[in-house]
Amino acid sequence: MTVRILAFFILVSMATLADAGLALVGNENGGTISLIDTARDEVVGEIKTGGKPRGTAIHASRKVAYVSDQPSNALLVIDLEKRAVARKIDLGESPEGVYISPDGRLVAAAVELTNSVVFVDTATDAVAFRVKILGDNPEHAVFSPDGRFVYVSAEEDDKLEVIDVAARKLVAQLKVGTRPRGIAFTPDGAKAYVACERADTVYVLDARQHKILGTIKAGLRSNGLAMHPDGKRLYLTNGGAANVMVIDTVENKVIATIPVGQRPWNMALTRDGAKLYVANGRSDSVSVIDTAKNVRVKDIPVGKTPWGVTIFE
């Protein structure tokens, strides 16, 4: 094969990566990121990161991903075209959930052992500011749909905390069930939900007034949450029951339960909401759910101990 032909195939491969719908899966105990083609539901590549990759977030440019790494206490900046770690940003000890603001300008990373959320400027890949929370061991730090607030689950203190992003300070703290973890907002930003793992309960919140509205009985060790784009359905992983519950957000009640792999954790939906991808931490797989039929259609083997999924299309 000539150099010119080889270069052509490399360019085609890069274009395919840019155009395809891809799911990124952080394999916490495998030191890798699995890349799943969401059209074929097959692993099409792997990025070696080393360490313990956990939360993943993808910039709107589709060229860069941000991944938290626990051993190096860093946010890894991944070049998606080269499929390699480009640089590292110091966060503090034991970073976990990573989320990008709706305008793409900030990354929020929950840092467990410093009880803080670190905000990184995506234009400079430098830390813009840090906000201390009052609770212990933050796991997720999720932006509201308008980007005004970040909701933080303090899993060792049974608190849901609210950061005003523009003011760069904590503005509310709500007592919820034992060990809060996953957080999701309705698309209009009116309501938020937090899964409390040891309470087997999902709390329903007024996301404008930052008040508790009620609770929904969940399954054993309720954990991850993902909101359907239509805002009418919420998906919940039950880690101890190996299933995903579908919650009607109008009635706030469970309408379906779908078996998946062992220890389902964090998950993500395709842009159109047609498919849900669920990371199964103890099965080393990702379950694919058809959301129209509420059935699991495939299990995709990935790396060791997948922590969560992020999708870009």
DAJO-V57665 format. One record per residue. N is the residue number from 1. RES is the residue in three letters. SS is DSSP state (2 for helix, 1 for strand, 0 for the rest). PSI is psi as a letter, one per 20 degrees, with the letter a starting at -180 (* if undefined). OMEGA is omega in radians with two decimals (NA if undefined). Layout:
BEGIN
n=N res=RES ss=SS psi=PSI omega=OMEGA
n=N res=RES ss=SS psi=PSI omega=OMEGA
END
This chain:
BEGIN
n=1 res=MET ss=0 psi=p omega=-3.13
n=2 res=THR ss=0 psi=r omega=3.13
n=3 res=VAL ss=2 psi=h omega=-3.12
n=4 res=ARG ss=2 psi=g omega=3.14
n=5 res=ILE ss=2 psi=g omega=3.12
n=6 res=LEU ss=2 psi=g omega=3.12
n=7 res=ALA ss=2 psi=h omega=3.11
n=8 res=PHE ss=2 psi=g omega=-3.12
n=9 res=PHE ss=2 psi=h omega=3.09
n=10 res=ILE ss=2 psi=g omega=3.12
n=11 res=LEU ss=2 psi=h omega=3.10
n=12 res=VAL ss=2 psi=g omega=3.13
n=13 res=SER ss=2 psi=g omega=3.13
n=14 res=MET ss=2 psi=h omega=3.11
n=15 res=ALA ss=2 psi=h omega=3.12
n=16 res=THR ss=2 psi=g omega=3.11
n=17 res=LEU ss=2 psi=g omega=-3.10
n=18 res=ALA ss=2 psi=h omega=-3.04
n=19 res=ASP ss=2 psi=h omega=-3.03
n=20 res=ALA ss=0 psi=q omega=2.93
n=21 res=GLY ss=0 psi=p omega=-3.10
n=22 res=LEU ss=1 psi=q omega=2.98
n=23 res=ALA ss=1 psi=p omega=3.07
n=24 res=LEU ss=1 psi=p omega=-3.09
n=25 res=VAL ss=1 psi=o omega=3.09
n=26 res=GLY ss=1 psi=o omega=-3.12
n=27 res=ASN ss=1 psi=n omega=-2.93
n=28 res=GLU ss=0 psi=g omega=-3.12
n=29 res=ASN ss=0 psi=j omega=3.11
n=30 res=GLY ss=0 psi=i omega=-3.14
n=31 res=GLY ss=0 psi=k omega=-3.09
n=32 res=THR ss=1 psi=r omega=2.94
n=33 res=ILE ss=1 psi=o omega=3.06
n=34 res=SER ss=1 psi=p omega=3.10
n=35 res=LEU ss=1 psi=o omega=-3.13
n=36 res=ILE ss=1 psi=p omega=3.00
n=37 res=ASP ss=1 psi=o omega=-3.05
n=38 res=THR ss=0 psi=i omega=3.03
n=39 res=ALA ss=0 psi=g omega=-3.10
n=40 res=ARG ss=0 psi=i omega=-3.06
n=41 res=ASP ss=0 psi=l omega=3.10
n=42 res=GLU ss=1 psi=q omega=3.04
n=43 res=VAL ss=1 psi=p omega=-3.10
n=44 res=VAL ss=1 psi=j omega=3.11
n=45 res=GLY ss=1 psi=r omega=-3.11
n=46 res=GLU ss=1 psi=p omega=3.07
n=47 res=ILE ss=1 psi=p omega=3.14
n=48 res=LYS ss=1 psi=p omega=3.13
n=49 res=THR ss=0 psi=h omega=-2.96
n=50 res=GLY ss=0 psi=a omega=3.09
n=51 res=GLY ss=0 psi=b omega=-3.12
n=52 res=LYS ss=0 psi=n omega=3.11
n=53 res=PRO ss=1 psi=p omega=-3.10
n=54 res=ARG ss=1 psi=d omega=-3.10
n=55 res=GLY ss=1 psi=q omega=3.09
n=56 res=THR ss=1 psi=q omega=3.05
n=57 res=ALA ss=1 psi=q omega=-3.07
n=58 res=ILE ss=1 psi=p omega=3.11
n=59 res=HIS ss=0 psi=q omega=-3.11
n=60 res=ALA ss=0 psi=h omega=3.10
n=61 res=SER ss=0 psi=i omega=-3.12
n=62 res=ARG ss=0 psi=j omega=3.14
n=63 res=LYS ss=0 psi=i omega=-3.01
n=64 res=VAL ss=1 psi=p omega=2.99
n=65 res=ALA ss=1 psi=q omega=3.10
n=66 res=TYR ss=1 psi=p omega=-3.03
n=67 res=VAL ss=1 psi=p omega=3.08
n=68 res=SER ss=1 psi=p omega=3.13
n=69 res=ASP ss=1 psi=o omega=-3.02
n=70 res=GLN ss=0 psi=g omega=-3.08
n=71 res=PRO ss=0 psi=h omega=-3.12
n=72 res=SER ss=0 psi=i omega=3.14
n=73 res=ASN ss=0 psi=l omega=-2.98
n=74 res=ALA ss=1 psi=q omega=2.93
n=75 res=LEU ss=1 psi=o omega=3.12
n=76 res=LEU ss=1 psi=p omega=3.04
n=77 res=VAL ss=1 psi=o omega=-3.05
n=78 res=ILE ss=1 psi=p omega=2.99
n=79 res=ASP ss=1 psi=o omega=-3.04
n=80 res=LEU ss=0 psi=h omega=3.10
n=81 res=GLU ss=0 psi=g omega=3.12
n=82 res=LYS ss=0 psi=i omega=-3.11
n=83 res=ARG ss=0 psi=l omega=-3.09
n=84 res=ALA ss=1 psi=q omega=3.05
n=85 res=VAL ss=1 psi=p omega=-3.13
n=86 res=ALA ss=1 psi=h omega=-3.13
n=87 res=ARG ss=1 psi=r omega=-3.14
n=88 res=LYS ss=1 psi=q omega=3.12
n=89 res=ILE ss=1 psi=p omega=-3.12
n=90 res=ASP ss=1 psi=p omega=-3.13
n=91 res=LEU ss=0 psi=h omega=-2.95
n=92 res=GLY ss=0 psi=r omega=-2.92
n=93 res=GLU ss=0 psi=p omega=3.01
n=94 res=SER ss=0 psi=m omega=3.05
n=95 res=PRO ss=1 psi=q omega=-3.11
n=96 res=GLU ss=1 psi=d omega=-3.06
n=97 res=GLY ss=1 psi=q omega=-3.11
n=98 res=VAL ss=1 psi=p omega=-3.09
n=99 res=TYR ss=1 psi=q omega=3.12
n=100 res=ILE ss=1 psi=p omega=3.12
n=101 res=SER ss=0 psi=q omega=-3.12
n=102 res=PRO ss=0 psi=h omega=3.11
n=103 res=ASP ss=0 psi=i omega=3.08
n=104 res=GLY ss=0 psi=j omega=-3.04
n=105 res=ARG ss=0 psi=h omega=-3.09
n=106 res=LEU ss=1 psi=q omega=2.92
n=107 res=VAL ss=1 psi=p omega=3.06
n=108 res=ALA ss=1 psi=p omega=3.13
n=109 res=ALA ss=1 psi=p omega=3.07
n=110 res=ALA ss=1 psi=p omega=-3.09
n=111 res=VAL ss=1 psi=o omega=-2.92
n=112 res=GLU ss=0 psi=g omega=-2.93
n=113 res=LEU ss=0 psi=i omega=3.00
n=114 res=THR ss=0 psi=j omega=-3.14
n=115 res=ASN ss=0 psi=l omega=-3.09
n=116 res=SER ss=1 psi=r omega=2.98
n=117 res=VAL ss=1 psi=p omega=-3.13
n=118 res=VAL ss=1 psi=p omega=3.14
n=119 res=PHE ss=1 psi=p omega=-3.10
n=120 res=VAL ss=1 psi=p omega=3.09
n=121 res=ASP ss=1 psi=o omega=-3.08
n=122 res=THR ss=0 psi=i omega=3.11
n=123 res=ALA ss=0 psi=h omega=-3.08
n=124 res=THR ss=0 psi=i omega=-3.02
n=125 res=ASP ss=0 psi=l omega=3.09
n=126 res=ALA ss=1 psi=q omega=3.10
n=127 res=VAL ss=1 psi=p omega=3.12
n=128 res=ALA ss=1 psi=g omega=3.10
n=129 res=PHE ss=1 psi=r omega=3.11
n=130 res=ARG ss=1 psi=q omega=3.09
n=131 res=VAL ss=1 psi=p omega=3.07
n=132 res=LYS ss=1 psi=q omega=3.02
n=133 res=ILE ss=0 psi=r omega=-3.11
n=134 res=LEU ss=0 psi=h omega=-3.12
n=135 res=GLY ss=0 psi=r omega=-3.10
n=136 res=ASP ss=0 psi=p omega=2.94
n=137 res=ASN ss=0 psi=m omega=3.08
n=138 res=PRO ss=1 psi=p omega=3.14
n=139 res=GLU ss=1 psi=g omega=3.14
n=140 res=HIS ss=1 psi=q omega=3.10
n=141 res=ALA ss=1 psi=n omega=-2.91
n=142 res=VAL ss=1 psi=p omega=3.11
n=143 res=PHE ss=1 psi=q omega=2.95
n=144 res=SER ss=0 psi=q omega=-3.08
n=145 res=PRO ss=0 psi=h omega=3.11
n=146 res=ASP ss=0 psi=i omega=3.09
n=147 res=GLY ss=0 psi=j omega=-3.09
n=148 res=ARG ss=0 psi=h omega=-3.04
n=149 res=PHE ss=1 psi=q omega=2.95
n=150 res=VAL ss=1 psi=p omega=3.06
n=151 res=TYR ss=1 psi=p omega=-3.04
n=152 res=VAL ss=1 psi=p omega=3.07
n=153 res=SER ss=1 psi=o omega=3.10
n=154 res=ALA ss=1 psi=n omega=-2.89
n=155 res=GLU ss=0 psi=h omega=-3.14
n=156 res=GLU ss=0 psi=j omega=-3.11
n=157 res=ASP ss=0 psi=j omega=3.06
n=158 res=ASP ss=0 psi=k omega=-3.10
n=159 res=LYS ss=1 psi=q omega=2.93
n=160 res=LEU ss=1 psi=p omega=-3.06
n=161 res=GLU ss=1 psi=q omega=-3.03
n=162 res=VAL ss=1 psi=p omega=3.10
n=163 res=ILE ss=1 psi=p omega=2.96
n=164 res=ASP ss=1 psi=o omega=-3.00
n=165 res=VAL ss=0 psi=g omega=-3.11
n=166 res=ALA ss=0 psi=h omega=-3.14
n=167 res=ALA ss=0 psi=i omega=3.13
n=168 res=ARG ss=0 psi=l omega=3.14
n=169 res=LYS ss=1 psi=r omega=3.09
n=170 res=LEU ss=1 psi=p omega=-3.09
n=171 res=VAL ss=1 psi=i omega=3.12
n=172 res=ALA ss=1 psi=q omega=3.06
n=173 res=GLN ss=1 psi=p omega=-3.09
n=174 res=LEU ss=1 psi=p omega=3.05
n=175 res=LYS ss=1 psi=p omega=3.12
n=176 res=VAL ss=0 psi=a omega=-3.11
n=177 res=GLY ss=0 psi=r omega=-3.06
n=178 res=THR ss=0 psi=p omega=3.09
n=179 res=ARG ss=0 psi=m omega=3.06
n=180 res=PRO ss=1 psi=q omega=-3.10
n=181 res=ARG ss=1 psi=e omega=-3.03
n=182 res=GLY ss=1 psi=q omega=-3.13
n=183 res=ILE ss=1 psi=q omega=3.05
n=184 res=ALA ss=1 psi=q omega=3.09
n=185 res=PHE ss=1 psi=q omega=2.91
n=186 res=THR ss=0 psi=q omega=-3.07
n=187 res=PRO ss=0 psi=h omega=3.13
n=188 res=ASP ss=0 psi=i omega=3.11
n=189 res=GLY ss=0 psi=j omega=-3.09
n=190 res=ALA ss=0 psi=h omega=-3.10
n=191 res=LYS ss=1 psi=q omega=3.01
n=192 res=ALA ss=1 psi=q omega=-3.14
n=193 res=TYR ss=1 psi=q omega=3.04
n=194 res=VAL ss=1 psi=p omega=3.13
n=195 res=ALA ss=1 psi=p omega=-3.13
n=196 res=CYS ss=1 psi=o omega=-2.89
n=197 res=GLU ss=0 psi=g omega=-3.08
n=198 res=ARG ss=0 psi=i omega=3.07
n=199 res=ALA ss=0 psi=i omega=-3.09
n=200 res=ASP ss=0 psi=l omega=-3.00
n=201 res=THR ss=1 psi=q omega=2.97
n=202 res=VAL ss=1 psi=p omega=3.09
n=203 res=TYR ss=1 psi=p omega=3.11
n=204 res=VAL ss=1 psi=p omega=-3.04
n=205 res=LEU ss=1 psi=q omega=2.90
n=206 res=ASP ss=1 psi=o omega=-3.00
n=207 res=ALA ss=0 psi=i omega=3.06
n=208 res=ARG ss=0 psi=h omega=3.11
n=209 res=GLN ss=0 psi=i omega=-3.11
n=210 res=HIS ss=0 psi=l omega=3.14
n=211 res=LYS ss=1 psi=q omega=3.11
n=212 res=ILE ss=1 psi=p omega=3.12
n=213 res=LEU ss=1 psi=h omega=-3.10
n=214 res=GLY ss=1 psi=a omega=-3.13
n=215 res=THR ss=1 psi=q omega=3.07
n=216 res=ILE ss=1 psi=p omega=3.10
n=217 res=LYS ss=1 psi=p omega=-3.10
n=218 res=ALA ss=0 psi=a omega=3.09
n=219 res=GLY ss=0 psi=a omega=-3.07
n=220 res=LEU ss=0 psi=p omega=3.14
n=221 res=ARG ss=0 psi=m omega=3.09
n=222 res=SER ss=1 psi=p omega=-2.93
n=223 res=ASN ss=1 psi=e omega=-3.03
n=224 res=GLY ss=1 psi=q omega=3.10
n=225 res=LEU ss=1 psi=q omega=3.03
n=226 res=ALA ss=1 psi=p omega=-3.10
n=227 res=MET ss=1 psi=p omega=3.06
n=228 res=HIS ss=0 psi=q omega=-3.14
n=229 res=PRO ss=0 psi=h omega=3.13
n=230 res=ASP ss=0 psi=i omega=3.10
n=231 res=GLY ss=0 psi=j omega=-3.08
n=232 res=LYS ss=0 psi=i omega=-3.11
n=233 res=ARG ss=1 psi=p omega=3.10
n=234 res=LEU ss=1 psi=p omega=-3.11
n=235 res=TYR ss=1 psi=p omega=-3.05
n=236 res=LEU ss=1 psi=p omega=3.02
n=237 res=THR ss=1 psi=p omega=3.03
n=238 res=ASN ss=1 psi=o omega=-3.00
n=239 res=GLY ss=0 psi=h omega=-3.12
n=240 res=GLY ss=0 psi=i omega=-3.11
n=241 res=ALA ss=0 psi=i omega=3.14
n=242 res=ALA ss=0 psi=l omega=3.09
n=243 res=ASN ss=1 psi=r omega=3.06
n=244 res=VAL ss=1 psi=p omega=3.06
n=245 res=MET ss=1 psi=q omega=3.04
n=246 res=VAL ss=1 psi=p omega=-3.09
n=247 res=ILE ss=1 psi=p omega=3.01
n=248 res=ASP ss=1 psi=o omega=-3.05
n=249 res=THR ss=0 psi=i omega=3.04
n=250 res=VAL ss=0 psi=g omega=-3.13
n=251 res=GLU ss=0 psi=i omega=-3.07
n=252 res=ASN ss=0 psi=l omega=3.11
n=253 res=LYS ss=1 psi=q omega=3.14
n=254 res=VAL ss=1 psi=p omega=-3.12
n=255 res=ILE ss=1 psi=i omega=3.11
n=256 res=ALA ss=1 psi=q omega=3.06
n=257 res=THR ss=1 psi=p omega=-3.01
n=258 res=ILE ss=1 psi=p omega=3.09
n=259 res=PRO ss=1 psi=p omega=3.06
n=260 res=VAL ss=0 psi=b omega=3.13
n=261 res=GLY ss=0 psi=a omega=-3.10
n=262 res=GLN ss=0 psi=p omega=3.12
n=263 res=ARG ss=0 psi=l omega=3.06
n=264 res=PRO ss=1 psi=q omega=-2.97
n=265 res=TRP ss=1 psi=d omega=-3.10
n=266 res=ASN ss=1 psi=r omega=-2.97
n=267 res=MET ss=1 psi=r omega=3.14
n=268 res=ALA ss=1 psi=q omega=3.11
n=269 res=LEU ss=1 psi=q omega=2.95
n=270 res=THR ss=0 psi=r omega=-3.07
n=271 res=ARG ss=0 psi=h omega=-3.14
n=272 res=ASP ss=0 psi=i omega=3.12
n=273 res=GLY ss=0 psi=j omega=-3.07
n=274 res=ALA ss=0 psi=h omega=-3.10
n=275 res=LYS ss=1 psi=q omega=3.09
n=276 res=LEU ss=1 psi=p omega=-3.14
n=277 res=TYR ss=1 psi=p omega=-3.01
n=278 res=VAL ss=1 psi=p omega=3.09
n=279 res=ALA ss=1 psi=p omega=3.13
n=280 res=ASN ss=1 psi=n omega=-2.98
n=281 res=GLY ss=0 psi=h omega=-3.11
n=282 res=ARG ss=0 psi=i omega=3.08
n=283 res=SER ss=0 psi=i omega=-3.10
n=284 res=ASP ss=0 psi=l omega=-3.09
n=285 res=SER ss=1 psi=r omega=2.99
n=286 res=VAL ss=1 psi=p omega=3.08
n=287 res=SER ss=1 psi=p omega=3.10
n=288 res=VAL ss=1 psi=p omega=-3.12
n=289 res=ILE ss=1 psi=p omega=2.99
n=290 res=ASP ss=1 psi=o omega=-3.02
n=291 res=THR ss=0 psi=i omega=3.08
n=292 res=ALA ss=0 psi=h omega=-3.10
n=293 res=LYS ss=0 psi=i omega=-3.07
n=294 res=ASN ss=0 psi=l omega=3.10
n=295 res=VAL ss=1 psi=q omega=3.01
n=296 res=ARG ss=1 psi=p omega=-3.09
n=297 res=VAL ss=1 psi=i omega=-3.10
n=298 res=LYS ss=1 psi=q omega=2.93
n=299 res=ASP ss=1 psi=p omega=-3.09
n=300 res=ILE ss=1 psi=o omega=3.07
n=301 res=PRO ss=1 psi=p omega=3.08
n=302 res=VAL ss=0 psi=b omega=3.14
n=303 res=GLY ss=0 psi=a omega=-3.05
n=304 res=LYS ss=0 psi=p omega=3.08
n=305 res=THR ss=0 psi=m omega=3.08
n=306 res=PRO ss=1 psi=p omega=-3.07
n=307 res=TRP ss=1 psi=h omega=-3.09
n=308 res=GLY ss=1 psi=r omega=-3.07
n=309 res=VAL ss=1 psi=q omega=2.97
n=310 res=THR ss=1 psi=q omega=-3.08
n=311 res=ILE ss=1 psi=p omega=2.92
n=312 res=PHE ss=1 psi=q omega=-3.06
n=313 res=GLU ss=0 psi=* omega=NA
END
